[in-house]
Each structure stands twice: as structure tokens, then as C-alpha cells.
Amino acid sequence: MCLGVPGKVIEVTEIGGIRMGKIDFAGIIKEACLAYVPEVEVGDYTIIHVGFAISKLDEKSAQESLALFREMGMLEEELGVPAAA
């Protein structure tokens, strides 16, 4: 499955002229391209799909979605990390 996962932007950088960010997915940190959402800044929540931020969203919606992903056991699967034992 391939879903868009909400995460909080904790750092914004530029690599090779491309806007990138470190994204916190409820404790799992991944890097993503922010080029498609130039309005997103540190502290904002965004939907990440296959390594690209595709939209900005509010914190309440992001937290609700993350809780549902965890409840369904899909958060780690979607982010490509082993589930905690």
C-alpha cells in the first residue's frame, strides 16, 4: 500500500538547490522534498507521499491520522521501518 502520511517539519534545508526537510512522523524521522509546498515551514504539518510533501495540513488532522495509522499497525509499514517488538 502507498499512503500519504502526515508529519511535522522539524528542519528545512536546501540541498543542491532543492528545498528539503526533516519530518517527524510521531518519533520516526525521515527526509522529504518540500519543493511542491513552498509555504511549509518548521513546525507545520504536511502530507508526505513517496518522499515528497504534497500538501499542508493542521495539527489536529495530522495527529488524528497518525493515531489511526498506528492503531491499524500501518505507520511503520508505510514509513519502511520495522515495527517495534
C-alpha positions in Angstrom: 0.0 0.0 0.0 1.2 3.5 -0.6 -0.5 6.2 1.5 0.3 9.9 2.2 1.5 10.1 5.8 1.3 13.3 7.9 4.4 14.5 9.7 5.8 17.6 11.4 8.5 19.6 9.7 11.4 19.9 12.2 14.1 21.2 9.9 14.3 22.9 6.5 17.4 22.9 4.4 18.4 23.3 0.8 20.4 20.5 -1.0 21.6 21.1 -4.5 19.1 23.9 -4.9 16.1 21.7 -3.8 14.2 22.5 -0.6 14.3 19.6 1.7 13.1 18.9 5.2 13.4 16.5 8.1 10.0 15.3 9.0 8.9 13.8 12.3 6.3 11.1 12.0 5.4 10.5 15.7 9.0 9.8 16.6 10.2 8.4 13.2 12.4 11.0 11.4 12.7 10.9 7.6 13.9 13.3 5.0 11.5 14.6 2.3 11.4 17.0 -0.6 9.5 20.2 0.2 9.7 21.7 -3.3 6.0 21.2 -4.1 4.8 23.1 -0.9 7.0 26.2 -0.6 4.6 27.6 2.1 5.5 24.8 4.6 7.9 25.9 7.4 9.4 24.4 10.5 6.5 23.5 12.9 4.0 22.9 10.1 2.4 19.6 9.3 2.5 18.2 5.8 1.4 15.0 4.0 4.4 13.0 2.7 3.9 10.7 -0.2 6.8 8.7 -1.6 9.3 11.2 -0.2 7.6 14.4 -1.4 5.5 16.8 0.7 2.2 17.2 -1.2 0.1 19.4 1.0 0.0 21.3 4.3 -2.5 20.4 7.0 -3.5 21.4 10.5 -2.0 19.7 13.6 -5.3 18.2 14.7 -5.9 16.4 11.4 -2.3 15.2 11.4 -2.5 13.8 14.9 -5.8 12.0 14.2 -4.3 10.4 11.0 -1.1 9.3 12.8 -3.2 7.8 15.6 -5.3 5.8 13.0 -2.2 4.6 11.2 -0.7 3.4 14.5 -4.0 1.8 15.5 -4.1 -0.1 12.2 -0.4 -1.1 12.6 0.4 0.6 9.3 2.6 3.6 10.3 5.9 1.6 10.4 5.0 -0.3 7.2 4.2 3.0 5.3 7.5 4.5 6.5 9.6 1.5 5.7 10.8 0.8 9.3 10.5 -2.4 11.2 7.6 -2.5 13.7 8.6 -2.3 17.4 8.6 -5.7 19.1 
